[in-house]
Amino acid sequence: MHQTDFLVVGSGIAGLTYALKVAGQFPDKKVTIITKTREDETNTKYAQGGVAVVNDLENDSFEKHIEDTLIAGDGLCNEKIVEIVVKEGPDRVNELIAWGAQFDKSPDGDLALGKEGGHSEFRVIHHKDVTGREIERALLDAVRSRKNIEVVTHCFVLDLITQHHLGYLVTKSTQDIECFGIYVLNQKTNRIEKILSRLTLLATGGNGQVYRTTTNPAIATGDGVAMVYRAKGRIENMEFIQFHPTALYQVGVSGQSFLITEAVRGDGGILRNAAGEDFMHKYDQRLSLAPRDIVARAIDSEMKITGTEHVYLDCRHMDIEKFIHHFPNIYQKCKSIGIDVSKDMIPVAPAAHYSCGGIKTDEHGRTSIRNLYACGECASTGLHGANRLASNSLLEAMVFAHRCYLDAITALERTAIRSDVPDWNTLGTTAPKEMILITQSLKELKQIMSDYVGIVRTNVRLERAMRRLDMLHLETEALYRETAVSPQLCELRNLITAGYLIVKGAAFRKESRGLHYNTDYPSKSDLVQNIIL
């Protein structure tokens, strides 16, 4: 058994920012960060584009950023939350710079500002095309300097500890569900341990691995959302899965796809179909810089019309020296597979990218479970609504990490370590005899979600997906009861739960809005509502 004052699950921008703040406020208290692989393997590390923040008040304004966010969110953003994030954003970015993060500068020494889809002004700050990697580096360096922060790697969280584990009946209607800590599988010792905490923050990232092709790393398996759902917490708007329009298309490659940042289109890249035709004028007056949901559906439509598996991003007319300076990682990746961006068009196709829904939180990052916060992509704060505006996610993570920290300052006084939590029960389980039972189910899940619950949906597809997910759920739960837990089995279980929540939310939403497009309900409903599961 281990005890800590502040427990953080996840080591991306949200978790590390929160950990740094509480550690600095309480130097005599213990802060523990849990991560299931290496400390730097996070969704944050793979964020290419940048951070959207109002920095040039002569040409930009908070009001413009707010309006752009609301337009992208298609009527479902919480306007109060949008205002909070946009107006508090500059201070959070300044803190990040003070911790050592370096962003590109213009010749006059100011922060260089980029423009991405859905933005009316240049406001995206970046570090080349590896912004997330630079942020992750700076935050980890700062964390290592704090003596009261412990980072525990290769530790897989199995479940939140609540009254359920003390023998009490906990249901969705239970009003006082409380988090006492977590059960974890220590992959170094292969033992299941319990970590008890006064306050817990989930910063577990997204669930992109539920789809066959995604820009997310292998760790993005919806762990936080699935754990909260099992603990009877509130989950919201999971049907809104953002597909990035331009992931690098490579024949035979599945799993994590290489991302071609939206900033390439911001700098002048043009989308073309298989015939080499610029097609975005048929779909939106903003052309290649329309919001991601519109661009992704346009590409999906062109692929269906031409019967191809990708379209092209044309950068041949762009200044190649400027391209290499701004996008060195993309240039080298394309070069490594035989694509010279100055002469060849880049094959691209949409890939699952970001979950706009997640664990429902309030304006302080509090979940429906006491002493449990959620922050970053796993949370649904109300900022993104039905579609995330490009580069708003890193900003949201910093702002809400700060807000969770502010609430935790007062909440810590009211909490104590629970001493009567039982150990994990492994009686009656045996080692799995065939990994094929897990790997094949994972393949089936990805195929179901990609084919039936992708960019365009129908009632028939959703019904078929739910029936097949029910079967996978039954088989996996039986395996879970009978065999010893493993990261592979637990990730499968979490992904099935995430898939179920996406399908359930999509089935409940009798309209097309933002990232959810159902051909049986092609119009927006007059009833604007969040789907809470």
N, C-alpha and C positions, 0 to 999 in steps of 0.2 A: 504494500500500500504506500502511496505517495501523497503528500499534501502540499498544496500551494495556495497562495492568496488569489492570484490572477492566473487563470488558465486560458491559453489562446490556442485554438485548433486551426492551423494554417499559417504559412510563412510568406504570404504575398504582401502587397502594399497595405492592405487593410489590417491584417494581423500584426505586422511589424510596426506600423505607425501607432496603433493602440498600445502595443507592448512598450514601446519607447516612452510614451507619454505617462503610463501608469508607473513604470519603473522610475522615471524621473520625479514624479510626484511623491512616491512612497519608496525611498531608497532602502528602508528597513523591511520592506515586504518582498515576497518571492513572486516572480513572474515566470511562468513555464510556457514555452511554445512547443507544441507538438506538430510534427510533420511526418507524413507517411513514407517519404523517400528522402532525397537530399533537401537541405534547407533552402536551396535556391531553385528547386524545380517547382515552379508555380505558374499559374496563368499569367501573372504579372510579367514574368520574364519574357513572354512571347508577344507582349503588346508592342507593336511596331509604331503605330501612328503618333500618339502623344497625349497631352493633357489639354483639354479645352478650358481656357480661363481668360477672362477679360483683363487685358494687360495694357491695351492702347486706348485710353479714354478719349482721345481726339477723334478716332475713327470708329470706335466700338463703344458699347455700353452694356450694363447689366440687363437693361430692358430688352436689347436685341438678343442676347444670349438666352434669356428667359423665353422670349417669343419663339426662337428657333427650336428650343427644347420642347415647348408645348406643341408646336406644329408637328414635329417628328413623333411625339407621343400620341397623336391622333385622338385627343379628347380624354385620355385616361390618366394623364399626369396629375399628381397632387400639386396644385399651384403653390401652396405654401412651402412644400419640400423643394420644388424647383427654385424658388426664390432664395431659400436657405443655402442650397448648394452653390448657386451662382454667386451670391454675394459673399459667402464665407470662403469661397474657393481661393481667391488671391492670397489670403493669409496662410492657408494650408500649403500652397505652392512655395511661398517664401520660407516656410519652415523646412520644407523638403530640400530647398536649395541650401539652407543653413546646415542641414545634415550632410551636405556634400554632393547632392545630385547636380550634375552638370548638363545644361541645356544649350543648344546651338544659339549662337549670337549672330546678329546682323553686322555689317561692316562698321556701323556707328556704335556698336557695343551693347545695344539693346537685345532683348530676347528675340530671336527670329520666330516669326509667326507664320504658320501654315493655314491652309483652308481645306476643309473636307466636306463631304456630302451633307447637305442640310444646313450648313453654316452660312450666314449672310455676310460675315466678315472674316478676315484673317485673325484667328485667335488661338490656334493650336500650337503649343510649344512642344519641342521634340529634341531628341538626341539622335541625329542621323535617322536611321530606320530601325533602331534598337532601343527605343525610349524605355520600354519596360525593363530591359536588362540593366540599363544604367540606374534606374530607380531601385531595382532589387539590390544591386551592388552597394549603393549608398546606404540604404536602410540596414542591410546586414552588417556593414562596417560599423554603423552606429550602435546596433544591437550588441555586437561583440565588445564594445567598450563599456557596457553596463554590467557591473558585477552581479547585480541581483536578477539578471535574466538568464534562464537556462533554456537552451534549445535542445530538444530531444528528437533525433531523427529516426527514421525507419520504425515508426511506432504507429500502428494502424488503429484508429478509433472504431470501436465496435458499436457502442451505443451510449446515449446519454443516461445518466443515473437519475431516476426520479422516484416518487413514492411507489411506483409500480414494482420496483426492485425491493421494496420493503414489505411487499405483500398486500398493498392497498389496490383497490380497483380504480383505475384511471381511465377516463373516457374523454371524448371531445367536449363534453359538457362540464367536465371538472374545472372549477374556477381557480384553484390554487395549486396547479401543477408547479413543481419546483425542481430545479436542476441542482444536484449535489456534486456533480463531477462526471467522469467518463470511465468506461471500461476500454482498455486498449490491449491490442496484441503486440507485444514487444517482439519485433521480428529478429532481433539479435539473440534473444534467449528462447524465442518461441513459447513464451509464457504469457498468459492473460493476467493483466494487472489492473488495479483500480487507482485512479488519480482523483482525489477529492479536492474540491476547490470551493472558495467562497463565491467567486464570480467566474463565469465562463463566457468566452467570446468565440463564436463560430465564424471563421473566415476561410471557408473550405473551397471557394471557387465555384466553377460552373459544372455542367453536366454534358458537355459536347460529345463525350464518348458514347452517348446513347445512339448516335448516328454513325453511319458507315464512314462518312468523310467529314472531318472537322478540323478547324484550325487549332483546337485545344490539344494540350499534351495528354499523355495516357492517364495522368492522375485525375483528370476532370470527370469524375464518375458520380457526381451528385450526392456525395456522402453526407454533407450537412443537411440538405433538404430531406433526404431519406430518414436520417436519424430523428429530425424534429417531427416528421410525419408519424413515425413509429411511436414517438413520445406523446402523440396527440396534440402537437402544437399546430398553429395555423400556417397554411401554405397558400400562396396567392398567385394568380395569373401565369401559371406555368405554360400555358399554350403559346405564349409569346416568345418563340425561339428565333433569334436573329441569325439569318444566314448571311455570312459575309459574301458579297457578290464576286470577289476576285481572289479566290485561292488558286495557286498554281496547279494546273491540270497536268498530271503525269500518268500515262497509260499503266494500268495495273497497280497503282499506288493507292492504298486505302489507309484508314487510321488518321494520323495527324498530317494535314496538308500544310504546305508552306504558304504563308500569307503574303499577298501582294497588297501592301497598305493602301488605303483610300487616298492617302496623300499623293500617290502617283497620279491619280486622276485630278487631284487638286492642282497639281503642277502642269496639267495639260494632256495627260493620257486619254486616249479615245477608245471607247468600246466599239468593236466591229464584229459582225457575224461571220459565218463560215465563208460567205461570198466576199468578205472584205468591206461590207457596207456599214457605215455609221448608222445605227438603228435607234439610238435613245430618243431622237426627236419624235418617234412614233408613240412614246410612252409618257414623256414629261418635258416641260419647257426648260427645266434645269439641266437637261441632257445627262451627261455622265456624272454630274454632281448632284443628282437627285438623292433623297434619303435612301438608305440601304434596302428597305423593304421594297421600294419601287424598282430599284435597279436589279435586285435579285429576281423579282418576278419577271422583269423585262428579259433578263438573260435566260431564265427558265423557259419563257415563251419562245424566244428565238431558237433555243436548242430543240424544242419540240417541233417548231416549224421546219427547221432544216434537218432534223433527225441526227444531230450531232451531240457529242458529250461535252462540248465546251464552246466558248466564243474566244475572241482575242482582245487583248489590251495593246493598243498601238502606241508605242513611244518613239517611233522612228524619227518623228519630226522634232523631238525635243533635243535640247542641248546636251550632248552625251557627257561632257565634263561636269555639267551641273547635276545630271542624273547620278553619275558615279559619286559625286560629293554628297548629295542628299540621301541616296539609297544604295550605299556600298554593299550591304548585305544582300539585297535583292539582285543587284548586278552580278555579284559573285555566284549566287545560287543559280541564276539563269545561265551564266557562262558555264557552270559545272555540268549542265545537262545539254550543252550545245546550242544555247539560245544567245545570240548577240543582239541586245535590245536596240542597238543603233541600226540594225539591218532586219531583224526578225520580230514579228509580233509575238507577244507572250500568250500562250493558251491559258485561259482561266475559266473557272466554273464556281458556282456558289458552294459554300461549305458551312455547316453548323458552326456558329461563332460565339454567340452570347445569349445567356438566359436572362430575359428582362423580368421574369417573375422569380419567385423563391420564397424564402421564409419571411412572413409578414412581420414588419417592424414598425415602430412609431418614430417620431421625429428625434428620439434619443437612441435609436438602435435597439430598443427593448423588444423582445419577442413576446409571444403570449405565454411563455413559460418563465416564471420568476427566476431572477439571478442568471438569466441567459440572454446574451446579446448576439446579434448577427450583423455582419458587415461585409461589404464587397459584393461580388457577383452572386453569392448564395442568398443574399437578402433581397427582399422586395420593399424598397423604401417609399415608393411612389414617384421617384424621379423620372424613370424611363417611360412609364405608361405602357402603351402598346408597341413602342419601338424606341430603342435607344438612339439618341443623337451621337454621332461619331465622336470619340474621345471624351465623352462625359463620364465614362466608368471609372477611370483612375482618379478623377476629381471627386466623384461621389465616395469612393473608398476612403480618401483622406478626410473629407468633411465628416463622414459618419464615424470614422475611427476616433476623431476628435470628440464628437458628440457622445459616443459610448464612453469615452474616458471621462468626460465631464460628469456624466450620470454615475459612473462607477465610483467617483470620489465620495459621494454621499451614500451610495448603496453599500459600500464596504462596511460601514459602521453597523449596518442592520443585519449582517450575515455572519454565520459561523460555520465551521466545518462540521459536517454530520458524521457521527462516530459509529453508527449502527448499520452501515452499508455492508451487505454480505459480499463474499467473494463470488466471482463468476462460476456458474455451475457447468461443469463439463461431463457430468455423469451420463453414461449411455451413448457417448459419441466415439466414433472410430476414425482413423485416418481415411481420406477419400481414396478409393481404389482406382478410379479412372478420371483423370483430368479432362477427358473428352466430354464428360457430362457438363462441365463448366464452360469449356471453350466453345462447344457447339451451341449451347444456349445463348452465349454472348453473340455469336454470329447471327443467330436467328433474330435476336432482339434488334441488332443494328439494321438488319434487312427490313424487318417489320416497320421500324420507325422511319427509315429512309424512304421506303416505297409508299407508305400509307400516311405518314404524318410529317411530310416535308413542307416545301414552300407553298404548294397548292394542295388543299384537302377537300374531301367530300364526305358526306355522311356515311356512305357505304364503306369507304376506306377506313374511317374512324371506328365503325362497328367491327370491321374485320380485324383491325389492329387490337381492339380491346379483347376480343375472343382469344386471339393468339397470346396476348400478354397474360390473360388469366391462366392459360395452360402453363406458360413458362413460370409464372408465380407459384403455382401449386407444386410443380416439379422442384423448383429451387428451394422452397420452404421445407419440403420433405428432406432434401439433401442437407439443408442447414441444421435440421433437428437431429439428423443421424450421424453427421460427420463432424470432425474437429474443424474449427473455423480456420480460414486462410484468407489472406488479402484478396485472392482471386475470387473466392466464393462470396466474400462480403461485398466486393465491388460489383459483382454480377447482381447480387440482391439489391444493392442501392440503385443500380442503373435500371432495373426492372421497376422499382418504385418510382424513379424519376420519369420513366417512360409512361407508366400508368397515370401519373399526375398531369403530364403533358396531354395525353389523350383525353383524360377526364375533363380537363379544362377546355380543350378544343370542342368536345361534344356538348358541353354546357353553353358555349358561346354561339348563339344563333344569329350570327352576323359575320361580316368581314370587316376587320378593323386592324390597322397597323400590320404587324407581322403575321396575323392569323387571317388567312384567306380561304374561305370555304365556297366552292362554286354553287352549292345549294343555297347559300345565303350571301349573294354577292354584294349586298348593300350594307351600310352601317345601320344599326338599330337606333331608334330614338332614345332607348333606355341605355344610359351609360353606366356600366357596372363593372366592379372587380369580381372575378371568380375566386372565391375563397374555399379551399378544400381542407 
